[in-house]
């Protein structure tokens, strides 16, 4: 399950007198994602500050979130997910902008960092995000700068969570936003800790294809599996294309991309895959994809365990041929056994001296 952390409502305040000496994660009705000293507000979150005691004049960054109101809520959700054997990931806010202004860049970095803090509290393994629009310079320069930003965020994520959370970058269906297939794969190869997300609706809109055949999907899946180190994390939904890119995500049955070819590939290749429904009909289409995947598994099982066809009947070998001028020895004639004596009495002679025929004549 991918938790949606979309709307961010931050609040910065000073530590209250009754909170001094307590741990930020112990406070009730307070979801604290950052603690800074000496009145600083825009410092990156620190694991040590969030677990240590609060001091007077510390600045707190708190969030209002619909999923949890404090860290005990996060812990309860974490324990419930483990009890139900559910893997959790978290999606950071969708809107990020690293080239608009200095404030927009700082806010985008803070939002991704706050998402990592919440993911660590939930026990989630990944924080999924975009990297936003290209910058005003050349696209190649924008990619280099975004790569440097992703590297800093990935290093900070690994240090904060002690390697428990990884930063996952997904492609975009809009040509003005970072996230073509090659860009995401190259970023995962260059930056340690980055997980590439295979978002098929976005790639389909970006590449103007519908992936109708399993043969089209296999090379793409193999590329993402190799770049992510063996596991596959993908999103799926329907998508409508308009102009050069994506128009909107739709339910699967209304979109231009079908799930059936993907189900066949996943069932046949035995990938270690996590499939997330990003459809507007989240639960409905998640169960629909599960149904299509189970059908593909059933067809695979029948194909592998089909009863072999019966063997054809043995054909008698042709008679042996002899060389010209060479006689074939005759087959031995079986001996005739003496006739058994008849148990019926002999026929009585007729008045004319000839024996009567037992059969009636007409």
Helices and strands as residue ranges (DSSP letters): E 2-4, E 10-14, G 17-19, G 24-26, E 31-36, H 47-51, E 59-63, H 71-83, E 89-91, H 102-122, E 126-129, H 139-161, E 166-170, H 181-190, E 194-199, H 200-207, H 214-228, E 231-236, E 238-242, E 245-250, G 252-254, H 260-269, E 272-277, H 282-304
